[in-house]
Amino acid sequence: MRMYDIILKKRNGGILSKEEINYFVRGYTNKTIPDYQAAALLMAIYFQKMNEDETVYLTEAMMNSGDIIDLTDIDGIKVDKHSTGGVGDKTTIALAPMVAACGVPIAKMSGRGLGHTGGTLDKLESIPGFSTEMTGEKFINNVKKFNIAIVGQTANLAPADKAIYALRDVTATVDNASLIASSIMCKKFASGADSIVLDVKTGSGAFMENIEDAFELAREMVKIGNGMGRNTVALITNMDEPLGYAIGNNLEVKEAIKTLKGEGPEDFEELCIILGSYMLLLAKNVNTVGEGRQKIQNSIFTGKALETFKVLVREQGGDVDYIENMDLFPQAGGIYELKSDKTGYINKIEAKKVGLASLALGAGRETKNDIIDHSVGIVLNKKVGDHVQTDDTLAYIHYNNYKKRGDAIRKLGSAYLIDKTAKPKQALILGIVDQKGVKRL
């Protein structure tokens, strides 16, 4: 088998076999296939695309290129949730304890933020002492004993994906649904998930800004999941404005804690409830989504979800006092109030610009080596659809650096569109994709 022949076959629109895809993934991972040949194949895939079988073969090959997490010692169906990334998306922090409190084991591997979207691990590490690193044995034992653990991915999880993604990033071959879907799903499978609920975000703050692209990606991932024997459901969710009010690490943790107390923002709580309902359904913990909804809501009302979060924090070295008294969290040195310069209705808050404003303050990373400031960020005071008067406060900018504050003010100010008449607000859930097909809402 020669790499030249594989490139030629795909360039001419041929269908690659499982053996050919395995040959490419194995060879590029062990560096026997050079960058220039791998780049040529990726470009051929970009233009000629991959069919369902090819996409499944690529996902499986990348999954098998490194560590496979074995969760079979944990009783029950292990359901994972994956978000494609957004602004103010602290969902795992609240959702995981809600689902675990309902009796479904949550063995969660999460990632860090890069660019305008934040990462779950960075946010959790804003809780003093909280560690996202532990041995595989402790990870399994924590889930068996407490029903929940959240850690970072192992260094050798799907190494082929890391290598191929780095090449895609510099060869303009990122934007292909099959390549994106296989990259996401190979890590979910390698993490040991039995079933997967996908939160595919679309809008100005999402990777897939166009809704049709989001549906295409969702279809690809659901096909891969079900093609590899994992029950998979995708929800298309709105990321045209930030989720909730808080953007920034400990600010988002505090909002997640409020949500676990039943005091969170309406949109964020609703998303957690809906995603949680589907997770319970896929875990066969309930028979209907409606029953799942009631169970998730009950975990909040009874305080079980909050107590489960406290157990998670305690067992991973975090200081539970910060959960019980959120005033203990370090606060930024200054808070700037961004005022409205006109009277009218907020018809748009561009989520990406808000995320970039938070990034400018130091709440995220522009490069992998950047150090995060856990106390800075943005707290919105108004959301899309709200009426404002001139000089009303639109948002609070939490800052520690005066120069960075100025950059954030400019970015955040440009995110708002205020008009005299109100436009209809978009729904939070825009569609559902499962093995039965696509349902637009």
C-alpha positions as CSV (number, residue, x, y, z in Angstrom):
1,M,0.0,0.0,0.0
2,R,1.3,3.4,-1.0
3,M,0.3,6.8,0.3
4,Y,0.6,8.2,-3.2
5,D,-2.2,5.8,-4.4
6,I,-4.5,6.8,-1.5
7,I,-4.1,10.5,-2.3
8,L,-4.7,9.9,-6.0
9,K,-7.8,7.8,-5.2
10,K,-9.4,10.4,-3.0
11,R,-8.3,13.3,-5.3
12,N,-10.3,11.6,-8.1
13,G,-13.4,11.2,-5.9
14,G,-12.9,7.6,-4.9
15,I,-14.1,6.0,-1.6
16,L,-11.3,5.0,0.8
17,S,-11.4,1.6,2.4
18,K,-11.0,1.0,6.1
19,E,-7.5,-0.4,5.5
20,E,-6.4,2.7,3.5
21,I,-7.6,5.0,6.2
22,N,-6.0,2.9,8.9
23,Y,-2.7,3.0,6.9
24,F,-2.8,6.8,6.7
25,V,-3.7,7.4,10.4
26,R,-1.1,4.9,11.7
27,G,1.6,6.2,9.3
28,Y,1.1,9.8,10.1
29,T,0.9,9.2,13.9
30,N,4.2,7.3,13.9
31,K,5.8,9.8,11.4
32,T,6.4,7.4,8.6
33,I,4.1,9.5,6.4
34,P,5.5,13.0,5.8
35,D,3.5,16.2,6.3
36,Y,3.3,17.0,2.6
37,Q,1.6,13.7,1.8
38,A,-0.8,14.0,4.8
39,A,-1.6,17.6,3.8
40,A,-2.3,16.5,0.2
41,L,-4.8,13.8,1.4
42,L,-6.5,16.3,3.8
43,M,-7.0,18.8,0.9
44,A,-8.4,16.0,-1.3
45,I,-10.8,15.1,1.5
46,Y,-11.7,18.7,1.9
47,F,-12.8,19.0,-1.7
48,Q,-14.1,15.5,-2.4
49,K,-15.6,15.0,1.1
50,M,-16.0,11.6,2.9
51,N,-19.0,9.4,3.0
52,E,-20.5,8.0,6.2
53,D,-18.4,4.8,6.2
54,E,-15.2,6.7,5.6
55,T,-16.0,9.1,8.4
56,V,-16.6,6.3,10.8
57,Y,-13.4,4.5,9.7
58,L,-11.4,7.7,10.3
59,T,-13.0,8.3,13.7
60,E,-12.3,4.7,14.8
61,A,-8.7,4.8,13.6
62,M,-8.0,8.0,15.5
63,M,-9.8,6.7,18.6
64,N,-7.5,3.6,18.5
65,S,-4.3,5.6,18.0
66,G,-3.8,6.0,21.8
67,D,-5.3,5.4,25.2
68,I,-8.8,4.0,25.5
69,I,-10.4,4.7,28.8
70,D,-12.2,1.6,30.2
71,L,-15.3,2.5,32.2
72,T,-16.7,-1.0,32.3
73,D,-16.1,-1.2,36.1
74,I,-18.7,1.5,36.6
75,D,-22.2,0.2,36.7
76,G,-24.8,1.7,34.4
77,I,-24.8,3.4,31.0
78,K,-22.1,6.2,30.9
79,V,-23.5,9.2,29.1
80,D,-21.2,12.0,28.0
81,K,-22.1,15.6,27.0
82,H,-20.1,17.5,24.5
83,S,-20.5,21.2,23.6
84,T,-18.9,22.6,20.4
85,G,-18.0,25.7,22.4
86,G,-19.6,29.1,23.1
87,V,-19.4,32.2,25.3
88,G,-20.6,31.9,28.9
89,D,-20.9,28.2,28.4
90,K,-20.4,26.9,31.9
91,T,-22.9,24.1,31.3
92,T,-20.9,21.1,32.5
93,I,-20.3,22.7,35.9
94,A,-24.0,22.7,36.7
95,L,-25.3,19.9,34.4
96,A,-22.9,17.2,35.6
97,P,-24.0,17.4,39.3
98,M,-27.7,17.5,38.2
99,V,-27.4,14.3,36.2
100,A,-25.2,12.6,38.8
101,A,-27.7,13.5,41.5
102,C,-30.4,11.6,39.5
103,G,-28.3,8.4,39.7
104,V,-26.5,8.5,36.3
105,P,-22.7,8.1,36.6
106,I,-20.7,11.1,35.2
107,A,-17.1,10.2,34.2
108,K,-16.3,13.4,32.4
109,M,-13.1,14.4,30.6
110,S,-13.2,18.1,29.7
111,G,-10.9,20.5,28.0
112,R,-9.3,24.0,28.4
113,G,-10.3,27.2,26.6
114,L,-8.4,28.7,23.7
115,G,-9.5,31.9,22.0
116,H,-12.9,33.5,22.7
117,T,-14.5,30.3,24.2
118,G,-13.7,29.3,27.7
119,G,-12.8,25.8,29.0
120,T,-14.5,23.8,31.8
121,L,-11.2,22.9,33.4
122,D,-10.0,26.5,33.6
123,K,-13.3,27.5,35.3
124,L,-13.2,24.7,37.8
125,E,-9.6,25.5,38.7
126,S,-10.8,29.0,39.8
127,I,-12.1,27.2,42.9
128,P,-9.0,27.2,45.2
129,G,-7.4,23.7,45.5
130,F,-9.6,22.1,42.8
131,S,-7.5,19.6,40.8
132,T,-8.5,18.3,37.4
133,E,-5.6,15.7,37.5
134,M,-5.9,12.3,39.1
135,T,-4.9,8.7,38.4
136,G,-7.1,6.5,36.3
137,E,-7.8,4.4,39.3
138,K,-9.0,7.3,41.4
139,F,-11.1,8.6,38.5
140,I,-13.0,5.3,38.3
141,N,-13.3,5.0,42.1
142,N,-14.7,8.5,42.5
143,V,-17.3,7.8,39.9
144,K,-18.2,4.5,41.5
145,K,-18.4,6.0,45.0
146,F,-19.8,9.5,44.3
147,N,-21.3,9.2,40.8
148,I,-19.1,12.0,39.5
149,A,-15.6,13.1,38.5
150,I,-14.3,15.7,36.0
151,V,-10.8,15.5,34.8
152,G,-8.6,16.6,31.9
153,Q,-7.9,14.4,28.9
154,T,-4.9,12.1,29.2
155,A,-1.9,13.2,27.1
156,N,-2.1,10.1,24.9
157,L,-5.9,10.3,24.2
158,A,-6.3,10.1,20.4
159,P,-2.8,11.3,19.5
160,A,-3.6,10.9,15.8
161,D,-6.3,13.6,16.1
162,K,-3.9,16.0,17.8
163,A,-1.3,15.5,15.0
164,I,-3.9,15.7,12.1
165,Y,-5.7,18.7,13.7
166,A,-2.4,20.6,14.0
167,L,-1.8,20.0,10.3
168,R,-5.4,20.9,9.3
169,D,-4.9,24.2,11.2
170,V,-2.1,25.3,9.0
171,T,-3.3,23.9,5.7
172,A,-6.8,25.6,5.5
173,T,-8.5,22.2,5.9
174,V,-10.3,22.7,9.2
175,D,-13.7,23.6,7.8
176,N,-14.9,20.2,6.7
177,A,-17.9,18.5,8.5
178,S,-16.4,15.0,8.3
179,L,-13.0,16.0,9.6
180,I,-14.6,18.2,12.4
181,A,-17.0,15.5,13.4
182,S,-14.4,12.7,13.5
183,S,-12.1,14.9,15.5
184,I,-14.7,15.5,18.2
185,M,-16.2,12.0,18.3
186,C,-12.9,10.1,18.4
187,K,-12.1,11.7,21.8
188,K,-15.6,11.0,23.1
189,F,-15.3,7.3,22.2
190,A,-11.7,7.1,23.6
191,S,-13.0,8.6,26.8
192,G,-15.3,5.5,27.3
193,A,-18.7,7.0,26.6
194,D,-21.6,4.6,26.0
195,S,-24.0,7.3,24.8
196,I,-23.5,10.9,23.9
197,V,-25.6,14.1,24.0
198,L,-24.1,16.8,21.7
199,D,-24.7,20.5,22.2
200,V,-24.0,21.9,18.8
201,K,-24.0,25.7,19.0
202,T,-24.7,28.1,16.2
203,G,-24.6,31.9,16.0
204,S,-22.1,34.7,16.3
205,G,-20.3,33.1,19.3
206,A,-20.1,29.6,17.9
207,F,-17.6,27.8,15.7
208,M,-20.5,27.0,13.3
209,E,-22.0,30.5,12.8
210,N,-24.3,29.4,10.1
211,I,-27.3,27.3,11.2
212,E,-27.2,25.0,8.2
213,D,-23.5,24.2,8.9
214,A,-24.5,23.4,12.5
215,F,-27.2,21.0,11.3
216,E,-24.7,19.4,8.9
217,L,-22.1,18.9,11.7
218,A,-24.8,17.5,14.0
219,R,-25.9,15.0,11.4
220,E,-22.3,13.9,10.8
221,M,-21.6,13.3,14.5
222,V,-24.9,11.5,15.1
223,K,-24.2,9.2,12.1
224,I,-20.7,8.5,13.5
225,G,-22.0,7.8,17.0
226,N,-24.8,5.5,16.0
227,G,-22.5,3.9,13.3
228,M,-20.1,3.0,16.1
229,G,-22.8,1.6,18.4
230,R,-23.2,4.6,20.7
231,N,-26.7,6.1,21.0
232,T,-26.2,9.7,20.1
233,V,-28.4,12.8,20.1
234,A,-27.5,16.3,19.0
235,L,-29.3,19.5,20.0
236,I,-28.7,22.6,17.9
237,T,-28.6,25.5,20.4
238,N,-28.5,29.3,20.0
239,M,-25.2,31.1,20.6
240,D,-26.0,34.4,19.0
241,E,-25.8,36.0,22.5
242,P,-23.8,34.8,25.5
243,L,-25.3,32.0,27.6
244,G,-26.5,33.4,31.0
245,Y,-25.0,36.6,32.2
246,A,-21.5,35.8,33.4
247,I,-18.4,35.4,31.1
248,G,-15.1,34.7,32.8
249,N,-13.9,31.9,35.1
250,N,-14.9,32.4,38.7
251,L,-17.8,34.6,37.5
252,E,-19.1,31.6,35.6
253,V,-18.6,29.2,38.5
254,K,-20.6,31.5,40.7
255,E,-23.4,31.6,38.2
256,A,-23.4,27.8,37.9
257,I,-23.6,27.6,41.7
258,K,-26.6,29.9,41.7
259,T,-28.2,27.7,39.0
260,L,-27.7,24.7,41.2
261,K,-29.6,26.6,43.9
262,G,-32.4,27.3,41.5
263,E,-31.4,31.0,41.2
264,G,-29.7,31.0,37.9
265,P,-30.4,32.8,34.6
266,E,-33.5,31.4,32.8
267,D,-31.7,30.5,29.5
268,F,-28.8,28.8,31.2
269,E,-31.0,26.8,33.6
270,E,-33.3,25.8,30.7
271,L,-30.4,24.5,28.6
272,C,-29.1,22.4,31.6
273,I,-32.6,20.9,32.1
274,I,-33.0,20.0,28.5
275,L,-29.6,18.5,28.0
276,G,-29.9,16.7,31.3
277,S,-33.3,15.3,30.3
278,Y,-31.7,13.7,27.2
279,M,-28.8,12.4,29.2
280,L,-31.2,10.6,31.6
281,L,-33.1,9.3,28.6
282,L,-30.0,7.9,26.9
283,A,-28.9,6.4,30.2
284,K,-32.3,4.6,30.4
285,N,-32.9,6.4,33.8
286,V,-36.2,7.6,32.5
287,N,-38.7,6.6,29.7
288,T,-39.4,10.1,28.3
289,V,-37.8,13.5,28.0
290,G,-40.6,14.9,30.0
291,E,-39.9,12.5,32.8
292,G,-36.3,13.4,32.6
293,R,-37.1,17.1,32.9
294,Q,-39.0,16.6,36.1
295,K,-36.2,14.5,37.6
296,I,-33.5,17.2,36.7
297,Q,-35.7,19.9,38.2
298,N,-36.3,17.9,41.3
299,S,-32.5,17.5,41.8
300,I,-32.3,21.3,41.9
301,F,-35.3,21.9,44.1
302,T,-34.3,19.2,46.7
303,G,-30.7,20.5,46.9
304,K,-29.3,17.2,45.7
305,A,-27.6,18.7,42.7
306,L,-25.8,21.3,44.8
307,E,-24.7,18.7,47.4
308,T,-23.4,16.5,44.5
309,F,-21.3,19.5,43.3
310,K,-19.9,20.0,46.8
311,V,-18.9,16.4,46.9
312,L,-17.2,16.8,43.5
313,V,-15.3,19.8,44.7
314,R,-14.3,18.2,48.0
315,E,-13.1,15.0,46.5
316,Q,-11.0,16.8,43.9
317,G,-9.2,18.9,46.5
318,G,-11.3,22.1,46.2
319,D,-12.4,24.3,49.1
320,V,-16.1,23.8,49.7
321,D,-16.3,27.0,51.7
322,Y,-16.2,28.9,48.4
323,I,-19.3,27.0,47.3
324,E,-21.2,27.9,50.5
325,N,-20.0,31.5,50.6
326,M,-19.2,32.8,47.1
327,D,-18.0,36.1,48.5
328,L,-14.8,34.3,49.2
329,F,-13.9,34.1,45.5
330,P,-11.1,36.7,44.6
331,Q,-12.6,39.7,43.0
332,A,-11.1,41.9,40.3
333,G,-9.5,45.2,41.3
334,G,-12.0,47.3,39.4
335,I,-15.5,47.1,37.9
336,Y,-16.4,49.4,35.0
337,E,-20.0,50.0,34.1
338,L,-20.6,50.0,30.3
339,K,-23.6,52.4,29.7
340,S,-26.1,52.5,26.9
341,D,-25.7,55.6,24.6
342,K,-29.3,55.4,23.4
343,T,-32.8,54.4,24.3
344,G,-34.4,51.4,22.7
345,Y,-34.5,47.6,22.6
346,I,-31.4,45.4,22.6
347,N,-31.8,43.4,19.4
348,K,-28.3,41.8,19.4
349,I,-25.4,41.1,21.6
350,E,-22.7,39.5,19.4
351,A,-21.4,36.7,21.5
352,K,-18.1,36.4,19.9
353,K,-17.3,40.1,20.6
354,V,-18.2,39.6,24.2
355,G,-15.9,36.6,24.3
356,L,-13.1,38.6,22.8
357,A,-13.6,41.4,25.3
358,S,-13.3,38.8,28.1
359,L,-10.3,37.4,26.5
360,A,-8.7,40.9,26.3
361,L,-9.1,41.2,30.0
362,G,-7.1,38.0,30.6
363,A,-10.0,35.6,31.2
364,G,-8.8,33.3,28.4
365,R,-5.8,32.2,26.3
366,E,-4.7,33.5,22.9
367,T,-1.8,30.9,23.0
368,K,-1.5,27.7,25.0
369,N,1.1,29.2,27.3
370,D,-1.0,32.2,28.4
371,I,-1.8,32.5,32.1
372,I,-5.4,32.9,33.0
373,D,-6.7,35.6,35.4
374,H,-9.6,33.8,37.1
375,S,-11.2,36.9,38.6
376,V,-11.7,39.0,35.4
377,G,-14.5,38.9,33.0
378,I,-17.9,40.4,32.1
379,V,-21.3,40.2,33.7
380,L,-24.2,41.3,31.5
381,N,-26.9,43.5,33.1
382,K,-29.2,43.3,30.1
383,K,-30.0,40.6,27.5
384,V,-31.5,40.6,24.0
385,G,-35.1,41.8,24.1
386,D,-34.6,44.1,27.1
387,H,-35.5,47.8,26.8
388,V,-32.9,50.2,27.9
389,Q,-32.7,54.0,28.5
390,T,-29.7,56.2,27.8
391,D,-27.1,55.7,30.5
392,D,-28.6,52.4,31.7
393,T,-25.9,49.9,32.6
394,L,-25.5,47.3,29.9
395,A,-22.7,45.2,31.5
396,Y,-20.1,45.2,34.2
397,I,-16.4,44.8,33.2
398,H,-14.3,43.2,35.9
399,Y,-10.7,44.1,35.3
400,N,-7.2,44.1,36.9
401,N,-5.4,46.0,34.2
402,Y,-6.3,49.5,33.1
403,K,-5.0,49.1,29.5
404,K,-6.8,45.8,29.1
405,R,-9.9,47.4,30.4
406,G,-9.8,50.0,27.5
407,D,-9.5,47.2,24.9
408,A,-12.4,45.3,26.5
409,I,-14.6,48.4,26.5
410,R,-14.1,48.9,22.8
411,K,-14.8,45.3,22.0
412,L,-17.8,45.0,24.3
413,G,-19.3,48.3,23.2
414,S,-19.4,47.2,19.5
415,A,-21.2,44.0,20.4
416,Y,-24.6,45.7,21.1
417,L,-27.3,46.6,18.5
418,I,-30.0,48.8,20.1
419,D,-33.0,49.9,17.9
420,K,-36.2,51.7,18.6
421,T,-38.3,48.7,17.8
422,A,-37.8,45.2,19.2
423,K,-37.1,42.1,17.0
424,P,-38.5,38.7,17.9
425,K,-36.0,36.8,20.1
426,Q,-34.6,33.6,18.8
427,A,-35.4,30.3,20.5
428,L,-32.8,28.7,22.7
429,I,-33.2,25.2,21.1
430,L,-33.3,25.4,17.3
431,G,-33.4,21.7,16.4
432,I,-32.8,18.1,17.4
433,V,-30.9,15.5,15.4
434,D,-31.1,11.8,16.3
435,Q,-31.1,8.4,14.5
436,K,-34.7,9.1,13.4
437,G,-33.6,12.2,11.5
438,V,-33.7,16.0,11.8
439,K,-36.4,18.0,13.7
440,R,-36.3,21.7,13.3
441,L,-38.0,23.7,16.1
